[in-house]
Every structure is written in C-alpha cells, then in structure tokens.
Amino acid sequence: MVSWIIEGIARWHRRRTTIRELQNLSDYYLTDIGLDRSQIVSTVEEMVDGRFTPAAVSDAEES
C-alpha cells in the first residue's frame, strides 16, 4: 500500500513539474515541438498515464 501512495505522489509531482516547465516556454518553442498552449495539460496527462503516442511515431507505424 505504501508503494502505491509513493507512486501516486511521484506521478503527481512529475505531472505538475512538466506542466510548469512547458507553460514557461514561449509560444515559439511550443510551436516548434508541435504543441499549442491549450494542449499542455491534456498532453502531459496522456504522457503520465502512458497513453501518449507522438505523432511522428504513430505516423511511421502506419506506413
């Protein structure tokens, strides 16, 4: 049970840190990595939950 709590806290911290770092980027850099400011939270949530597949990877797999 303790490991489940620690993993949850670590996931929450990783999520908050990543969101904060991306929000600090300029719109120029966000565009360069293929993100719009409005997509930051949903993209990070997908990454932390393991549901995120970068477009370049998914496009290559479809070919």
PyMOL Python script that loads the backbone (N, CA, C, O; Angstrom):
from pymol import cmd

cmd.read_pdbstr("""\
ATOM      1  N   MET A   1       0.826  -1.196   0.000  1.00  0.00           N
ATOM      2  CA  MET A   1       0.000   0.000   0.000  1.00  0.00           C
ATOM      3  C   MET A   1       0.867   1.255   0.000  1.00  0.00           C
ATOM      4  O   MET A   1       0.551   2.229  -0.683  1.00  0.00           O
ATOM      5  N   VAL A   2       1.939   1.236   0.749  1.00  0.00           N
ATOM      6  CA  VAL A   2       2.810   2.403   0.812  1.00  0.00           C
ATOM      7  C   VAL A   2       3.395   2.712  -0.560  1.00  0.00           C
ATOM      8  O   VAL A   2       3.480   3.879  -0.943  1.00  0.00           O
ATOM      9  N   SER A   3       3.798   1.693  -1.302  1.00  0.00           N
ATOM     10  CA  SER A   3       4.377   1.932  -2.626  1.00  0.00           C
ATOM     11  C   SER A   3       3.346   2.560  -3.570  1.00  0.00           C
ATOM     12  O   SER A   3       3.701   3.386  -4.411  1.00  0.00           O
ATOM     13  N   TRP A   4       2.086   2.177  -3.437  1.00  0.00           N
ATOM     14  CA  TRP A   4       1.026   2.754  -4.266  1.00  0.00           C
ATOM     15  C   TRP A   4       0.896   4.250  -3.986  1.00  0.00           C
ATOM     16  O   TRP A   4       0.716   5.042  -4.911  1.00  0.00           O
ATOM     17  N   ILE A   5       0.986   4.637  -2.717  1.00  0.00           N
ATOM     18  CA  ILE A   5       0.891   6.048  -2.336  1.00  0.00           C
ATOM     19  C   ILE A   5       2.101   6.817  -2.856  1.00  0.00           C
ATOM     20  O   ILE A   5       1.962   7.917  -3.392  1.00  0.00           O
ATOM     21  N   ILE A   6       3.282   6.239  -2.696  1.00  0.00           N
ATOM     22  CA  ILE A   6       4.503   6.895  -3.165  1.00  0.00           C
ATOM     23  C   ILE A   6       4.482   7.064  -4.676  1.00  0.00           C
ATOM     24  O   ILE A   6       4.867   8.116  -5.185  1.00  0.00           O
ATOM     25  N   GLU A   7       4.039   6.047  -5.397  1.00  0.00           N
ATOM     26  CA  GLU A   7       3.940   6.135  -6.855  1.00  0.00           C
ATOM     27  C   GLU A   7       2.960   7.225  -7.264  1.00  0.00           C
ATOM     28  O   GLU A   7       3.217   7.962  -8.215  1.00  0.00           O
ATOM     29  N   GLY A   8       1.847   7.334  -6.562  1.00  0.00           N
ATOM     30  CA  GLY A   8       0.860   8.373  -6.855  1.00  0.00           C
ATOM     31  C   GLY A   8       1.418   9.766  -6.638  1.00  0.00           C
ATOM     32  O   GLY A   8       1.192  10.666  -7.447  1.00  0.00           O
ATOM     33  N   ILE A   9       2.143   9.943  -5.553  1.00  0.00           N
ATOM     34  CA  ILE A   9       2.758  11.241  -5.268  1.00  0.00           C
ATOM     35  C   ILE A   9       3.820  11.567  -6.312  1.00  0.00           C
ATOM     36  O   ILE A   9       3.907  12.706  -6.771  1.00  0.00           O
ATOM     37  N   ALA A  10       4.620  10.587  -6.688  1.00  0.00           N
ATOM     38  CA  ALA A  10       5.653  10.800  -7.702  1.00  0.00           C
ATOM     39  C   ALA A  10       5.022  11.165  -9.048  1.00  0.00           C
ATOM     40  O   ALA A  10       5.519  12.050  -9.743  1.00  0.00           O
ATOM     41  N   ARG A  11       3.944  10.497  -9.413  1.00  0.00           N
ATOM     42  CA  ARG A  11       3.244  10.785 -10.666  1.00  0.00           C
ATOM     43  C   ARG A  11       2.675  12.202 -10.648  1.00  0.00           C
ATOM     44  O   ARG A  11       2.777  12.931 -11.635  1.00  0.00           O
ATOM     45  N   TRP A  12       2.071  12.592  -9.512  1.00  0.00           N
ATOM     46  CA  TRP A  12       1.513  13.934  -9.369  1.00  0.00           C
ATOM     47  C   TRP A  12       2.624  14.979  -9.499  1.00  0.00           C
ATOM     48  O   TRP A  12       2.455  15.984 -10.190  1.00  0.00           O
ATOM     49  N   HIS A  13       3.751  14.743  -8.840  1.00  0.00           N
ATOM     50  CA  HIS A  13       4.861  15.688  -8.886  1.00  0.00           C
ATOM     51  C   HIS A  13       5.421  15.805 -10.303  1.00  0.00           C
ATOM     52  O   HIS A  13       5.693  16.909 -10.776  1.00  0.00           O
ATOM     53  N   ARG A  14       5.591  14.685 -10.971  1.00  0.00           N
ATOM     54  CA  ARG A  14       6.106  14.675 -12.350  1.00  0.00           C
ATOM     55  C   ARG A  14       5.155  15.445 -13.273  1.00  0.00           C
ATOM     56  O   ARG A  14       5.589  16.211 -14.133  1.00  0.00           O
ATOM     57  N   ARG A  15       3.860  15.229 -13.078  1.00  0.00           N
ATOM     58  CA  ARG A  15       2.852  15.916 -13.889  1.00  0.00           C
ATOM     59  C   ARG A  15       2.925  17.425 -13.674  1.00  0.00           C
ATOM     60  O   ARG A  15       2.971  18.180 -14.645  1.00  0.00           O
ATOM     61  N   ARG A  16       2.937  17.881 -12.417  1.00  0.00           N
ATOM     62  CA  ARG A  16       2.965  19.309 -12.112  1.00  0.00           C
ATOM     63  C   ARG A  16       4.254  19.964 -12.616  1.00  0.00           C
ATOM     64  O   ARG A  16       4.224  21.073 -13.150  1.00  0.00           O
ATOM     65  N   THR A  17       5.371  19.281 -12.447  1.00  0.00           N
ATOM     66  CA  THR A  17       6.656  19.823 -12.887  1.00  0.00           C
ATOM     67  C   THR A  17       6.690  19.972 -14.402  1.00  0.00           C
ATOM     68  O   THR A  17       7.147  20.992 -14.919  1.00  0.00           O
ATOM     69  N   THR A  18       6.214  18.972 -15.104  1.00  0.00           N
ATOM     70  CA  THR A  18       6.211  19.009 -16.568  1.00  0.00           C
ATOM     71  C   THR A  18       5.294  20.105 -17.081  1.00  0.00           C
ATOM     72  O   THR A  18       5.657  20.839 -18.000  1.00  0.00           O
ATOM     73  N   ILE A  19       4.103  20.223 -16.496  1.00  0.00           N
ATOM     74  CA  ILE A  19       3.176  21.286 -16.901  1.00  0.00           C
ATOM     75  C   ILE A  19       3.811  22.651 -16.676  1.00  0.00           C
ATOM     76  O   ILE A  19       3.761  23.512 -17.555  1.00  0.00           O
ATOM     77  N   ARG A  20       4.402  22.853 -15.515  1.00  0.00           N
ATOM     78  CA  ARG A  20       5.024  24.143 -15.195  1.00  0.00           C
ATOM     79  C   ARG A  20       6.141  24.466 -16.185  1.00  0.00           C
ATOM     80  O   ARG A  20       6.240  25.597 -16.662  1.00  0.00           O
ATOM     81  N   GLU A  21       6.982  23.479 -16.494  1.00  0.00           N
ATOM     82  CA  GLU A  21       8.082  23.719 -17.427  1.00  0.00           C
ATOM     83  C   GLU A  21       7.563  24.071 -18.823  1.00  0.00           C
ATOM     84  O   GLU A  21       8.076  24.988 -19.463  1.00  0.00           O
ATOM     85  N   LEU A  22       6.561  23.353 -19.287  1.00  0.00           N
ATOM     86  CA  LEU A  22       6.014  23.649 -20.614  1.00  0.00           C
ATOM     87  C   LEU A  22       5.316  25.004 -20.639  1.00  0.00           C
ATOM     88  O   LEU A  22       5.411  25.720 -21.636  1.00  0.00           O
ATOM     89  N   GLN A  23       4.626  25.368 -19.580  1.00  0.00           N
ATOM     90  CA  GLN A  23       3.962  26.665 -19.520  1.00  0.00           C
ATOM     91  C   GLN A  23       4.963  27.813 -19.519  1.00  0.00           C
ATOM     92  O   GLN A  23       4.624  28.929 -19.916  1.00  0.00           O
ATOM     93  N   ASN A  24       6.184  27.554 -19.080  1.00  0.00           N
ATOM     94  CA  ASN A  24       7.217  28.594 -19.077  1.00  0.00           C
ATOM     95  C   ASN A  24       7.862  28.794 -20.444  1.00  0.00           C
ATOM     96  O   ASN A  24       8.571  29.779 -20.652  1.00  0.00           O
ATOM     97  N   LEU A  25       7.630  27.880 -21.372  1.00  0.00           N
ATOM     98  CA  LEU A  25       8.181  28.034 -22.715  1.00  0.00           C
ATOM     99  C   LEU A  25       7.431  29.114 -23.483  1.00  0.00           C
ATOM    100  O   LEU A  25       6.250  29.358 -23.239  1.00  0.00           O
ATOM    101  N   SER A  26       8.116  29.743 -24.395  1.00  0.00           N
ATOM    102  CA  SER A  26       7.462  30.733 -25.260  1.00  0.00           C
ATOM    103  C   SER A  26       6.576  30.011 -26.274  1.00  0.00           C
ATOM    104  O   SER A  26       6.730  28.812 -26.507  1.00  0.00           O
ATOM    105  N   ASP A  27       5.651  30.754 -26.871  1.00  0.00           N
ATOM    106  CA  ASP A  27       4.788  30.173 -27.900  1.00  0.00           C
ATOM    107  C   ASP A  27       5.619  29.669 -29.081  1.00  0.00           C
ATOM    108  O   ASP A  27       5.258  28.686 -29.727  1.00  0.00           O
ATOM    109  N   TYR A  28       6.729  30.347 -29.356  1.00  0.00           N
ATOM    110  CA  TYR A  28       7.613  29.935 -30.444  1.00  0.00           C
ATOM    111  C   TYR A  28       8.137  28.514 -30.202  1.00  0.00           C
ATOM    112  O   TYR A  28       8.087  27.667 -31.094  1.00  0.00           O
ATOM    113  N   TYR A  29       8.636  28.264 -28.993  1.00  0.00           N
ATOM    114  CA  TYR A  29       9.185  26.944 -28.683  1.00  0.00           C
ATOM    115  C   TYR A  29       8.098  25.881 -28.606  1.00  0.00           C
ATOM    116  O   TYR A  29       8.313  24.741 -29.018  1.00  0.00           O
ATOM    117  N   LEU A  30       6.941  26.246 -28.086  1.00  0.00           N
ATOM    118  CA  LEU A  30       5.834  25.279 -28.049  1.00  0.00           C
ATOM    119  C   LEU A  30       5.442  24.860 -29.459  1.00  0.00           C
ATOM    120  O   LEU A  30       5.223  23.678 -29.726  1.00  0.00           O
ATOM    121  N   THR A  31       5.356  25.832 -30.357  1.00  0.00           N
ATOM    122  CA  THR A  31       5.030  25.525 -31.748  1.00  0.00           C
ATOM    123  C   THR A  31       6.109  24.651 -32.366  1.00  0.00           C
ATOM    124  O   THR A  31       5.813  23.738 -33.136  1.00  0.00           O
ATOM    125  N   ASP A  32       7.352  24.932 -32.029  1.00  0.00           N
ATOM    126  CA  ASP A  32       8.474  24.161 -32.561  1.00  0.00           C
ATOM    127  C   ASP A  32       8.381  22.687 -32.173  1.00  0.00           C
ATOM    128  O   ASP A  32       8.777  21.822 -32.954  1.00  0.00           O
ATOM    129  N   ILE A  33       7.864  22.387 -30.979  1.00  0.00           N
ATOM    130  CA  ILE A  33       7.729  20.989 -30.555  1.00  0.00           C
ATOM    131  C   ILE A  33       6.340  20.434 -30.856  1.00  0.00           C
ATOM    132  O   ILE A  33       6.012  19.315 -30.460  1.00  0.00           O
ATOM    133  N   GLY A  34       5.528  21.220 -31.557  1.00  0.00           N
ATOM    134  CA  GLY A  34       4.237  20.730 -32.011  1.00  0.00           C
ATOM    135  C   GLY A  34       3.112  20.839 -31.001  1.00  0.00           C
ATOM    136  O   GLY A  34       2.136  20.093 -31.074  1.00  0.00           O
ATOM    137  N   LEU A  35       3.238  21.767 -30.052  1.00  0.00           N
ATOM    138  CA  LEU A  35       2.193  21.945 -29.049  1.00  0.00           C
ATOM    139  C   LEU A  35       1.614  23.340 -29.099  1.00  0.00           C
ATOM    140  O   LEU A  35       2.313  24.310 -29.392  1.00  0.00           O
ATOM    141  N   ASP A  36       0.346  23.430 -28.814  1.00  0.00           N
ATOM    142  CA  ASP A  36      -0.316  24.701 -28.588  1.00  0.00           C
ATOM    143  C   ASP A  36      -0.456  24.838 -27.071  1.00  0.00           C
ATOM    144  O   ASP A  36      -0.588  23.837 -26.367  1.00  0.00           O
ATOM    145  N   ARG A  37      -0.428  26.046 -26.578  1.00  0.00           N
ATOM    146  CA  ARG A  37      -0.523  26.266 -25.137  1.00  0.00           C
ATOM    147  C   ARG A  37      -1.754  25.586 -24.537  1.00  0.00           C
ATOM    148  O   ARG A  37      -1.708  25.114 -23.401  1.00  0.00           O
ATOM    149  N   SER A  38      -2.844  25.533 -25.285  1.00  0.00           N
ATOM    150  CA  SER A  38      -4.082  24.920 -24.784  1.00  0.00           C
ATOM    151  C   SER A  38      -3.989  23.398 -24.678  1.00  0.00           C
ATOM    152  O   SER A  38      -4.848  22.774 -24.054  1.00  0.00           O
ATOM    153  N   GLN A  39      -2.970  22.795 -25.270  1.00  0.00           N
ATOM    154  CA  GLN A  39      -2.797  21.344 -25.258  1.00  0.00           C
ATOM    155  C   GLN A  39      -1.868  20.840 -24.157  1.00  0.00           C
ATOM    156  O   GLN A  39      -1.707  19.631 -23.989  1.00  0.00           O
ATOM    157  N   ILE A  40      -1.261  21.747 -23.412  1.00  0.00           N
ATOM    158  CA  ILE A  40      -0.232  21.353 -22.442  1.00  0.00           C
ATOM    159  C   ILE A  40      -0.773  20.362 -21.421  1.00  0.00           C
ATOM    160  O   ILE A  40      -0.215  19.276 -21.264  1.00  0.00           O
ATOM    161  N   VAL A  41      -1.842  20.713 -20.730  1.00  0.00           N
ATOM    162  CA  VAL A  41      -2.343  19.862 -19.642  1.00  0.00           C
ATOM    163  C   VAL A  41      -2.783  18.498 -20.163  1.00  0.00           C
ATOM    164  O   VAL A  41      -2.426  17.473 -19.581  1.00  0.00           O
ATOM    165  N   SER A  42      -3.547  18.469 -21.245  1.00  0.00           N
ATOM    166  CA  SER A  42      -4.044  17.182 -21.745  1.00  0.00           C
ATOM    167  C   SER A  42      -2.895  16.307 -22.254  1.00  0.00           C
ATOM    168  O   SER A  42      -2.915  15.091 -22.063  1.00  0.00           O
ATOM    169  N   THR A  43      -1.905  16.909 -22.894  1.00  0.00           N
ATOM    170  CA  THR A  43      -0.766  16.139 -23.394  1.00  0.00           C
ATOM    171  C   THR A  43       0.047  15.550 -22.249  1.00  0.00           C
ATOM    172  O   THR A  43       0.455  14.390 -22.301  1.00  0.00           O
ATOM    173  N   VAL A  44       0.280  16.355 -21.214  1.00  0.00           N
ATOM    174  CA  VAL A  44       1.039  15.865 -20.061  1.00  0.00           C
ATOM    175  C   VAL A  44       0.277  14.751 -19.360  1.00  0.00           C
ATOM    176  O   VAL A  44       0.879  13.758 -18.952  1.00  0.00           O
ATOM    177  N   GLU A  45      -1.030  14.895 -19.212  1.00  0.00           N
ATOM    178  CA  GLU A  45      -1.824  13.835 -18.584  1.00  0.00           C
ATOM    179  C   GLU A  45      -1.729  12.536 -19.369  1.00  0.00           C
ATOM    180  O   GLU A  45      -1.625  11.461 -18.780  1.00  0.00           O
ATOM    181  N   GLU A  46      -1.763  12.628 -20.696  1.00  0.00           N
ATOM    182  CA  GLU A  46      -1.621  11.440 -21.534  1.00  0.00           C
ATOM    183  C   GLU A  46      -0.237  10.822 -21.362  1.00  0.00           C
ATOM    184  O   GLU A  46      -0.101   9.600 -21.318  1.00  0.00           O
ATOM    185  N   MET A  47       0.791  11.666 -21.265  1.00  0.00           N
ATOM    186  CA  MET A  47       2.157  11.164 -21.097  1.00  0.00           C
ATOM    187  C   MET A  47       2.308  10.442 -19.759  1.00  0.00           C
ATOM    188  O   MET A  47       2.876   9.351 -19.699  1.00  0.00           O
ATOM    189  N   VAL A  48       1.804  11.046 -18.699  1.00  0.00           N
ATOM    190  CA  VAL A  48       1.943  10.464 -17.363  1.00  0.00           C
ATOM    191  C   VAL A  48       1.139   9.171 -17.255  1.00  0.00           C
ATOM    192  O   VAL A  48       1.567   8.224 -16.594  1.00  0.00           O
ATOM    193  N   ASP A  49      -0.026   9.132 -17.904  1.00  0.00           N
ATOM    194  CA  ASP A  49      -0.860   7.932 -17.871  1.00  0.00           C
ATOM    195  C   ASP A  49      -0.395   6.859 -18.847  1.00  0.00           C
ATOM    196  O   ASP A  49      -0.922   5.747 -18.841  1.00  0.00           O
ATOM    197  N   GLY A  50       0.590   7.183 -19.689  1.00  0.00           N
ATOM    198  CA  GLY A  50       1.099   6.209 -20.649  1.00  0.00           C
ATOM    199  C   GLY A  50       0.244   6.076 -21.895  1.00  0.00           C
ATOM    200  O   GLY A  50       0.363   5.086 -22.618  1.00  0.00           O
ATOM    201  N   ARG A  51      -0.617   7.051 -22.164  1.00  0.00           N
ATOM    202  CA  ARG A  51      -1.500   6.994 -23.333  1.00  0.00           C
ATOM    203  C   ARG A  51      -0.987   7.834 -24.498  1.00  0.00           C
ATOM    204  O   ARG A  51      -1.612   7.857 -25.558  1.00  0.00           O
ATOM    205  N   PHE A  52       0.129   8.518 -24.321  1.00  0.00           N
ATOM    206  CA  PHE A  52       0.631   9.449 -25.319  1.00  0.00           C
ATOM    207  C   PHE A  52       1.465   8.730 -26.364  1.00  0.00           C
ATOM    208  O   PHE A  52       2.355   7.949 -26.027  1.00  0.00           O
ATOM    209  N   THR A  53       1.178   8.992 -27.632  1.00  0.00           N
ATOM    210  CA  THR A  53       1.983   8.489 -28.734  1.00  0.00           C
ATOM    211  C   THR A  53       2.342   9.677 -29.610  1.00  0.00           C
ATOM    212  O   THR A  53       1.456  10.267 -30.230  1.00  0.00           O
ATOM    213  N   PRO A  54       3.608  10.042 -29.679  1.00  0.00           N
ATOM    214  CA  PRO A  54       3.999  11.170 -30.521  1.00  0.00           C
ATOM    215  C   PRO A  54       3.560  10.956 -31.960  1.00  0.00           C
ATOM    216  O   PRO A  54       3.596   9.834 -32.463  1.00  0.00           O
ATOM    217  N   ALA A  55       3.147  12.022 -32.619  1.00  0.00           N
ATOM    218  CA  ALA A  55       2.636  11.941 -33.993  1.00  0.00           C
ATOM    219  C   ALA A  55       3.659  11.328 -34.936  1.00  0.00           C
ATOM    220  O   ALA A  55       3.290  10.533 -35.800  1.00  0.00           O
ATOM    221  N   ALA A  56       4.915  11.669 -34.798  1.00  0.00           N
ATOM    222  CA  ALA A  56       5.944  11.133 -35.684  1.00  0.00           C
ATOM    223  C   ALA A  56       6.057   9.622 -35.559  1.00  0.00           C
ATOM    224  O   ALA A  56       6.272   8.928 -36.552  1.00  0.00           O
ATOM    225  N   VAL A  57       5.915   9.116 -34.352  1.00  0.00           N
ATOM    226  CA  VAL A  57       5.994   7.673 -34.141  1.00  0.00           C
ATOM    227  C   VAL A  57       4.765   6.987 -34.694  1.00  0.00           C
ATOM    228  O   VAL A  57       4.878   5.972 -35.381  1.00  0.00           O
ATOM    229  N   SER A  58       3.584   7.527 -34.405  1.00  0.00           N
ATOM    230  CA  SER A  58       2.362   6.871 -34.876  1.00  0.00           C
ATOM    231  C   SER A  58       2.241   6.954 -36.394  1.00  0.00           C
ATOM    232  O   SER A  58       1.708   6.033 -37.012  1.00  0.00           O
ATOM    233  N   ASP A  59       2.729   8.046 -37.018  1.00  0.00           N
ATOM    234  CA  ASP A  59       2.699   8.155 -38.476  1.00  0.00           C
ATOM    235  C   ASP A  59       3.619   7.120 -39.112  1.00  0.00           C
ATOM    236  O   ASP A  59       3.278   6.533 -40.139  1.00  0.00           O
ATOM    237  N   ALA A  60       4.768   6.897 -38.516  1.00  0.00           N
ATOM    238  CA  ALA A  60       5.737   5.940 -39.067  1.00  0.00           C
ATOM    239  C   ALA A  60       5.216   4.521 -38.950  1.00  0.00           C
ATOM    240  O   ALA A  60       5.461   3.698 -39.831  1.00  0.00           O
ATOM    241  N   GLU A  61       4.495   4.220 -37.865  1.00  0.00           N
ATOM    242  CA  GLU A  61       3.972   2.875 -37.673  1.00  0.00           C
ATOM    243  C   GLU A  61       2.858   2.555 -38.662  1.00  0.00           C
ATOM    244  O   GLU A  61       2.674   1.397 -39.037  1.00  0.00           O
ATOM    245  N   GLU A  62       2.108   3.584 -39.092  1.00  0.00           N
ATOM    246  CA  GLU A  62       1.004   3.381 -40.025  1.00  0.00           C
ATOM    247  C   GLU A  62       1.507   3.131 -41.439  1.00  0.00           C
ATOM    248  O   GLU A  62       0.795   2.528 -42.243  1.00  0.00           O
ATOM    249  N   SER A  63       2.718   3.580 -41.763  1.00  0.00           N
ATOM    250  CA  SER A  63       3.256   3.441 -43.124  1.00  0.00           C
ATOM    251  C   SER A  63       3.680   2.036 -43.425  1.00  0.00           C
ATOM    252  O   SER A  63       4.152   1.757 -44.527  1.00  0.00           O
TER     253      SER A  63
END
""", "prot")
cmd.dss("prot")
cmd.show_as("cartoon", "prot")
cmd.util.cbc("prot")
cmd.orient("prot")
